[in-house]
Amino acid sequence: MSDFPTKARVVVIGGGVVGASSLYHLAKRGWTDCVLLEKNELTAGSTWHAAGNVPTFSTSWAIMNMQRYSTELYARLGEEVDYPMNYHQSGSIRLAHSKERMQEFERAMSMGLYQGIPMEMWTPEEAKERYPFLETHDLEGVLYDPTDGDIDPAQLTQALAKGARDMGQKIIRFCPATSVTQHDDGTWTVHTDKGDIACDYVVNAAGYYAQRVGEWFKPFGGRTVPAMVMSHQYLLTDEIPEVEEWSKANGGKKLPLLRDVDISYYLRQEKHGFNLGPYEPNCKGHWMTEDDPMPEDFSFQLWNDDLDRIEDIVTDAMERVPLMATSGVGRVINGPIPYAPDGLPLIGPMPGVKNAFEAHTFTFGIAQGGGAGKVLAEWIVDGHTEWDMWAVDPRRYTDYTDQDYCNQKGLEVYGNEYAMHYPQHEWPAARDKKLSPVHAKVKQLGGVMGAYNGWERANWFAQPGDDTSLKATHTWGRSGPWEQRVKEECEAVRDQCGVLDLPGFSRFKIQGPGADEWLRGLVTGSLPKIGRVGLVYFSDERGRILTEMSVTREAEDLFVLVTAATAQWHDREWLERHMPANATFTLEDWTTRMGTLIVTGPKSRDVLSKVCQADLTLPWLSFQESEIKGGWVALLRVSFAGELGWEVHAENADMPAIYDAILEAGAKPFGMYALNSLRIEKSYRAWKGDLSTDYSLLEGGLERFVKLDKPQDFPGKAAIQNEKQQGVKKSFVTLTVDAGDCDAPYMSCIWQNGEIVGETTSGAWGYRVGKSIALGMIKAELANPGTELEVEIYGQKCRAVVEEDQPLWDPQNERLRA
């Protein structure tokens, strides 16, 4: 090929809607010397058989942002690139059969309003007026989204491709990539049958082939992509005269797209018939077994119909819209859709691999494709994204996502595609991937477990007779079998001594000459002295909150950094990427080597004195080494619970004897629910809730952890200096809320005088103070103690008051320092 490009800034592998959107958005950012490779024709994968629905609905802030952006882009794209498209913003109605579903709808509507999406709640009667063929006798209510609709996936992809080409990008069809090679300087060569392309960055946008493409990157630090493939069917009916008559009588409009989420299907007008798409519990994965291998090429292919799987849902849909039963089935589409273990795509830096990115495993690729291209282009060009995108960051998964895990979770997510994600509900598939050394003991004591980066931790401790069924967790409220137990656990920590087994803390050991100065150049504030523990923050170039770590300085150039379990790959990568090429110090990941016990409460000193010879009079934020039952331990005098307490760090092999000794000395086991309640009473922030790149350090109320007068030019220093001069627009606050049965979830709207003035970042009941508490961000001018606001909790606006900028519990930290 004479015109085959041998150089490019970025090579995108995969020509579906996401690959085309990535190429288009890179061009919009000015990177116009990029190449897209597609082994067949554009759209040959999941894109070509996709139904093309474009919803904005989500209870994830990041996903809603992406989908909202897609609707805005698609509305103008055809004219912008001069490519006609069939895009129908017909609006949609979601049916609620229960109070709990109505609460979910109210929450999503509130988030939508904040993002500028004019959603509405309708009565069943109002829905019937707008959708006359609908049976509404058993409905609680309906959510209406006027921006919802559908688009032709092929036309959308071709429009994005045309726009990219017009700006100078190259698209090479029928040219499969065959492998990649990374060079010492971090650049790449992408190999194809038609020649090699040298490039700075590579993007895996290979759809359901992403796992196969991902294997090419393993020699350069990669891992197996956590994904599997589901069989998704939808059927098209023959045309129905009544539908045609309704459309003609309404100016050619289409009926609103209908979703009966409690039954688990969507029903959309397709020409003058219907498109029915079920997500059946009796679902089926493909390419999961040796006798069903993934073919080398499945372009423009489908599987045979399997209507028995969806028979019940089809019957229910015919009862909901009886008109549907008057028509025959014209065609059945049964094609592959990739699924990640949580059903959300993987967009962002490829874990462990420099200058490689991912944009794949889209379950709703058409709806998210526009936003995904925007996000990916920002990540590549700027090194960060406008919105915090942890919800889709590939680094959210670590080493526990073996294929068995991916297969089990994919089947579970698909079968519960429209399920409500209640705050106390733990999904049961693919559990016990990472177990604490004392897991069996914790279970024996009544531990009701939750998964945290694959690690099993007790959420609460049940007593005999307590209901620990999954059904009991189907509530948005705080009340349930756990409530009394969580209260008792908090009171034990308040009055006696509690112990929490906390496996999976991300733990990094940094040792060697120069470690001190290197760390000073990365953190926004100071490092602790030898024998002390401190909290440090890392900022991105915009001055936004990247991550938080505790630092224990064991010697002049020996530091142990501890961070959230889920942050393991994210934070390790940040540290590794900033290490100098000729570093005289080392960085080791000790996450799986050691465990942690939280021993806290006014009697924790008495408990520990019975099991070790440590000097327990050393002050708050001190570090020392000791022994318990013959095993080495590190004792850190800190407490996320806000009471006198220690973190006990030890080798996993020694942990069972240490845990037993502490229990025998009088400590009561407590769980993660109690810890969350205890920390929120102290206004302690949680990562990727209260602490995210949506906020700057100054907005987050973390100025005391910033030293602008130190000589080191840490990332974000200039931005923070500028923001300090200009003044913040938002401020972090602690609110007490006159809540009803539910506490404020993440991203609840905060109102004043009918205007949204902020959002909550977390919320919980504080059992020591006897109040519902929310942490959040509001307009800076309102962040004065005593200001009255309203927090919207599942549709109910609850009075809230801005509290003093100090903890609600033990504001002077007297109990911590005791």
C-alpha positions, 0 to 999 in steps of 0.5 A, a space after each residue: 500500500 503506497 499510502 499506508 501510514 508508517 507513523 502516527 501519534 496514536 493507533 486505535 485498534 478497533 473500528 466500532 463506535 467507540 474506536 471511531 469516537 476516540 479517533 474523532 475526539 482526538 482530532 477535535 483536540 488537535 491530534 490529527 495524525 492518528 490511525 484507526 485499524 479495523 480488521 473488517 469493515 467499520 461496525 463489524 463487531 457488536 456495533 452492527 447488531 446493536 439496538 442503538 438505544 441512547 439513554 441518559 439514565 444511570 445512578 452512576 454520576 460518571 456514566 450519566 455524564 458520559 451518556 448525557 454528553 453522547 445525546 448532546 453530541 449526536 443531536 448535532 453530529 450529523 450537521 457538524 460532519 455533513 452526514 445524515 443520521 437517523 437519530 430519534 429523541 423520542 423520550 422514554 418512560 421507565 415503569 416502577 412497580 414498587 416504592 423502592 423503584 420510585 425511590 431509585 427513579 427520584 434519585 436518578 431524576 435529581 442527578 439528571 436535573 443537576 446535569 441539565 437533563 429535564 427528567 420528570 416523574 409521571 403518574 400512571 395516568 399521565 403515562 397512559 395519556 402519552 402511551 395509549 397502548 400501555 396497561 398501567 393498573 399495577 404501576 406505582 409511577 413512571 420516570 420520563 426522560 425527554 432526551 432518551 431515544 435511539 440512533 442507527 449505530 452504523 450511521 453514527 459510526 460512519 458519521 464519526 469516521 467521516 468527521 475524523 477523516 475530514 480532520 486528517 485522521 486515517 482509517 484503514 479497513 480490512 487491516 487487522 493488527 497482529 501484535 505490538 512491540 514496545 521500545 525502550 523509550 516507551 513508544 510502540 510499533 503496531 504490527 499488521 499484515 500490511 506493514 508496521 506503524 510506529 506510534 507514541 500511544 496505542 488504544 485497545 478498542 477491540 470490543 469483544 476481542 479486547 481480551 485477545 488484543 490485551 494479551 499482546 501487552 502482557 510482555 510489557 507489563 499488562 494483564 488479562 483483560 477482565 471481560 467475558 461475552 454474553 449472548 443478547 437477543 432482541 426481536 423485531 415484530 411485524 408492522 402493526 397498523 395501530 402504531 402507524 396510525 398513532 405516529 401519523 396522528 402525532 406528526 410522525 413521532 415515535 412512541 416513547 421508548 418503554 422500559 419495564 425495569 422490574 421485569 427486565 426489558 425495553 420495548 421500542 417502536 421500530 418503524 411501525 412495529 416493536 423492538 423488544 430487548 430482554 435481559 433475562 435471568 436465564 441468560 447465556 454466555 458464549 466463548 467460555 468453554 473449550 468446546 465453544 472457543 472464540 472464533 478468529 473472526 465473527 464479523 457481521 455474524 449472529 448466533 441462532 435464535 434461543 427464544 425459550 430463554 426469553 419466553 416469559 419476558 415476551 409474554 409479560 411484555 404482551 400483557 403490558 402492551 397488548 397491541 404487541 400480541 397482535 403481530 408476529 415476530 419478524 426477526 430475532 437478533 442474537 449477538 455478542 455483547 462484552 461484559 466487564 464484571 460490573 457491567 461498566 466499560 473499561 476506559 483509561 490507562 491500561 494497567 501496568 503498561 506505559 503509553 497504552 490505553 483501553 476503551 472497550 467492553 461496552 455493554 451500552 456502547 452506542 449510548 456511551 460511545 460519544 462520551 467515551 471518545 471524549 474521556 479517552 481523548 482527554 486521558 491521552 492528550 491531557 493526562 486527566 479527564 474533565 470528570 472523575 472517571 474512576 467508575 470506568 477506570 481499568 485499574 479498578 480491577 486488580 489481580 482477583 479477576 480471573 476468568 471464573 470471576 469474570 464469567 460468574 459476574 458477567 452472567 450475574 450482571 446481565 441477569 440483573 441488568 436493571 436491578 436496584 443496587 441497594 446500599 447494603 446489598 452484596 452481590 453473591 457471585 464469584 465471592 471469596 477470591 481473597 481471604 484474610 488469614 482470620 476469615 474463618 474466625 470472622 465468619 464464625 463470630 457472625 461476620 456478614 461479609 462484603 467484597 473490597 477489591 476482592 478481599 472479604 471483610 465483615 460488614 457487620 456481625 450477626 447474632 443468632 436469629 438475625 436475618 442475613 438473607 439477600 432479600 433483607 437488604 432490598 431497601 434504601 433505608 438504614 433500617 434492617 437486621 444490621 441496624 441494631 448490630 451496627 449500633 452495638 458495634 459503634 457503642 462498643 468502640 465508643 465505650 470499650 474496645 473494638 477490633 476490625 480485621 481489615 485485609 487488603 490495605 494497599 501497602 507500598 514500601 519505599 526504601 533507599 537513599 533519595 526516597 525522602 526528597 523524591 516523596 517531598 516532590 510528590 506530596 502536597 505537604 510535609 512528611 512525618 519525622 522518624 517514628 511518626 505517622 502522617 497523612 499526605 495528599 497527591 494532587 494532579 496538575 490541576 490541583 485536584 485530589 488524586 489520592 490520599 495515603 498514610 505515611 509511616 517513616 520508619 527510618 531516614 529513608 524508609 517509608 511505608 505508604 498505606 492507601 485504600 484497598 481499591 486504590 492498589 493499582 491506581 496508586 502504585 502506578 502513580 508512584 512508579 510513573 514518577 520514579 526517576 529512571 536512575 532511582 537509588 531507592 526501591 518501591 515494593 508492593 506489600 499489599 498481599 504480604 501483610 494484614 491489619 487489625 484496627 484496635 480502637 476505643 477508650 479501653 484499647 490501651 488496656 487490651 493491648 497491654 495484656 498482649 504486648 510489651 509496647 510503650 502504649 503511652 507514646 503519643 498520637 501519630 506515633 509508630 513502634 515495633 513490638 511482638 504479640 504471641 511471638 509475631 512481629 507487629 507494627 503499632 501505629 497510633 491512629 484511628 479512622 474511628 476517631 477514638 483512642 486506638 492503634 492499627 496493628 500491622 503484621 505478617 499474614 502468617 502471624 495474624 490468626 494468633 494475634 487476632 485471637 489474643 486481642 479477642 481474648 483480651 476483651 475486644 469486640 469485633 466490629 465491621 465496615 458499616 460501623 467504621 463508616 458511621 464512626 468516620 463520618 462523625 469525624 468528617 474523615 473523607 473516603 477515597 473516590 467519594 469525598 476525595 476525587 478529581 472532581 474537587 481541588 484540595 482547597 475545595 476539599 478543605 485540605 489546605 492544612 495538608 498543602 505547603 506552598 512555601 516548600 521549595 519542591 515543585 510538586 504536581 499541582 502547586 501552581 494551580 493551587 497557588 492560583 486557586 488560593 489567590 482567586 478563591 474557591 468556588 465550592 467548599 467542603 462541608 459537614 451537614 446534619 440532616 433531618 433525614 427520614 428512613 434513609 441517609 444521603 447517598 453519594 451525589 444527592 442534590 443539595 438545595 437552597 430556595 429551589 436552586 441546586 447549590 451542591 451535592 453530597 459526597 457521602 452520608 450515614 447515620 452517626 450512632 455516637 451523635 444520634 444524627 444523620 450526617 452528610 459530607 458534601 460540596 456546596 457553593 463557597 458563599 454558603 459554607 457558613 456554620 448555621 446555614 440552612 439547606 435541604 438535602 434531597 434523599 430519594 426524592 424527599 427534601 430534608 432540612 440540613 444545617 452546615 456545621 462548624 468546620 470540625 468533627 461532630 464527635 470529639 471536635 478537639 480530638 481529646 479522645 484520640 490523644 488520650 
